[in-house]
Amino acid sequence: MRADDATNEELLQRIATDDPEAFGELWRRLGGPIMALGRRILDDTAAAEDVAQETFTTIWRAAGTFDSERGAALSWIYTIARNAARDVARRRRIVPVDDVPEERDAGPQPDELAALALTRYGIHAAVAGLGLKERQVIELAYYEGLSQSEIAHRLATPLGTVKTRTRNALATLADQLGTVEEWR
C-alpha cells in the first residue's frame, strides 16, 4: 500500500516499524497544521518550528505506543503537539496565547475605548479650565461623590454659595464642551 493512500492510523503503524516513506507522508499531511497550531499557541514562527520538530520527533520515537482503541490518530498527534508547544513555551519563557474566543467580546471595542478616552480628556481639560473655587465644588461632587451639604461642610462655605458655584461651574462646562458630538 502506498503511503499517500494510507490512513493516519496506518501511517503510525508503519512509522512504528521505522518506515521513512510513511513518516514523510505524515509530515506532508500534518506538518503545516502542526506549525499553524504552534504559531497560534505561541505567537512565534520560530517557536512553532520547534513545536513541529518536537512533535514529529516524538511521533517517530513513540509511534509504537499509539493505541487506536483509545482514540483517533489525529487526536493523539495533536495532543503531542500541544504538549510540545507547552514545553517550548516553558523553555523559551513564552506566555502562550489563549485560544481565540468563539464570540466577539461584548465589552467596549477599541474604537469605543478611544472615543471614551477622548471624551474623558475633554471633560478633564474643561474642568481644569474652571476657576479654583468652581473646580473644587465640581471635583468634590463628581470625583468624590459628596453632596452639596457635605461640600459646604468640608469647605466651610455656606450651602447657598456652594450651590451657586456648582450652577456657575456647570454652566461654564456646558458652554466649553457644547454637546459631546461637537468635540468628539
C-alpha positions in Angstrom: 0.0 0.0 0.0 1.3 3.4 -0.9 1.8 5.9 1.9 -0.4 8.6 0.4 -3.4 6.1 0.3 -2.9 5.1 4.0 -5.0 6.4 6.9 -3.2 8.3 9.7 -3.6 5.2 11.9 -1.9 3.0 9.2 0.9 5.5 8.8 1.5 5.4 12.6 1.7 1.6 12.4 4.2 1.8 9.6 6.2 4.5 11.3 6.4 2.2 14.3 8.4 -0.2 12.0 10.7 2.6 11.0 9.1 3.3 7.6 10.6 6.7 6.4 8.0 6.8 3.5 5.1 6.7 6.0 6.8 9.3 8.1 7.3 11.6 5.1 3.7 11.3 4.2 2.5 12.1 7.7 4.8 15.2 7.6 3.3 16.3 4.3 -0.2 15.9 5.7 0.3 17.4 9.1 3.5 19.5 9.1 1.6 22.7 8.1 -1.3 22.3 10.5 1.1 21.4 13.4 3.1 24.6 12.6 -0.1 26.6 12.5 -1.1 25.2 15.9 2.3 26.2 17.3 2.0 29.7 15.9 -1.5 30.1 17.3 -0.5 29.0 20.7 2.9 30.7 20.9 2.5 33.6 18.5 6.1 33.0 17.3 7.1 31.4 14.0 10.5 30.1 15.2 8.9 28.5 18.3 6.2 27.0 16.0 9.0 25.3 14.0 10.4 23.9 17.2 6.9 22.6 18.1 6.7 20.8 14.8 10.1 19.3 15.1 9.5 18.1 18.6 6.1 16.7 17.6 7.4 14.7 14.8 10.5 13.5 16.7 8.1 12.2 19.4 5.9 10.6 16.7 8.9 8.8 15.2 10.0 7.5 18.7 6.6 6.8 20.1 4.5 5.6 17.2 4.6 2.1 18.5 2.7 3.3 21.7 -0.3 4.6 19.7 -3.4 2.6 20.5 -6.4 3.1 18.1 -8.7 1.7 20.8 -8.0 4.7 23.0 -8.7 7.3 20.3 -8.0 8.6 16.8 -4.5 9.1 15.5 -5.1 12.8 14.8 -6.2 13.4 18.4 -3.1 11.6 19.6 -0.8 13.6 17.3 -2.4 17.0 18.3 -2.1 16.1 22.0 1.6 15.6 21.3 1.8 18.9 19.5 0.0 20.8 22.3 2.4 19.3 24.9 5.3 20.2 22.7 4.1 23.8 22.5 3.9 24.0 26.3 7.4 22.6 26.6 8.7 25.1 24.0 6.9 27.9 25.8 8.4 26.8 29.1 11.9 26.7 27.7 11.6 30.0 25.9 9.6 31.6 28.6 6.9 32.5 26.1 3.4 33.1 27.5 1.0 31.0 25.4 -1.8 33.0 23.7 -5.2 32.0 24.9 -7.5 30.3 22.4 -9.3 32.8 20.2 -12.8 33.2 21.6 -15.7 31.9 19.6 -17.7 35.1 20.0 -16.9 38.8 19.9 -16.2 40.4 23.2 -19.4 42.1 24.5 -17.3 44.8 26.2 -16.3 48.1 24.6 -14.3 47.8 21.4 -11.1 49.7 20.6 -12.8 52.5 18.7 -15.3 52.9 21.6 -12.5 52.9 24.1 -10.7 55.6 22.1 -13.8 57.7 21.9 -14.4 57.3 25.6 -10.8 58.4 26.3 -11.2 61.4 24.1 -14.4 62.3 26.0 -12.7 61.9 29.3 -9.8 64.1 28.2 -12.2 66.8 27.0 -14.0 66.8 30.3 -10.9 66.9 32.4 -9.5 69.7 30.4 -12.7 71.7 30.7 -12.8 71.1 34.5 -9.1 72.1 34.7 -10.0 75.4 33.0 -12.5 76.4 35.7 -11.7 78.8 38.4 -10.3 77.3 41.6 -13.5 77.6 43.7 -15.7 76.2 40.9 -13.3 73.4 40.2 -13.3 72.5 43.9 -17.1 72.0 44.1 -17.2 70.0 40.8 -14.3 67.8 41.8 -15.8 67.1 45.3 -19.2 66.5 43.8 -18.3 64.4 40.8 -15.0 62.8 41.6 -15.5 62.2 45.3 -19.3 61.9 45.3 -20.0 64.4 48.0 -23.4 66.0 48.4 -23.7 69.8 48.3 -24.2 69.8 52.1 -21.0 67.7 52.6 -19.1 70.1 50.2 -20.3 73.1 52.2 -19.2 71.5 55.4 -15.8 70.4 54.0 -15.0 73.8 52.5 -16.5 75.7 55.5 -18.6 77.6 53.0 -22.4 78.4 53.1 -24.6 76.0 51.3 -26.0 78.7 49.1 -22.5 79.6 47.9 -21.7 76.0 47.1 -25.0 75.8 45.1 -24.2 79.0 43.2 -20.6 77.8 42.4 -21.9 74.5 41.3 -24.5 76.0 39.0 -22.0 78.5 37.5 -19.4 75.8 37.0 -21.8 73.5 35.2 -23.0 76.4 33.0 -19.3 77.1 32.1 -18.6 73.5 31.4 -21.7 73.3 29.2 -20.5 76.3 27.2 -17.0 74.9 26.9 -18.0 71.4 26.0 -21.1 72.1 24.0 -22.5 68.7 23.0 -20.2 65.7 23.1 -20.7 65.2 19.4 -19.3 68.6 18.6 -15.8 68.0 20.1 -15.6 64.2 19.6 
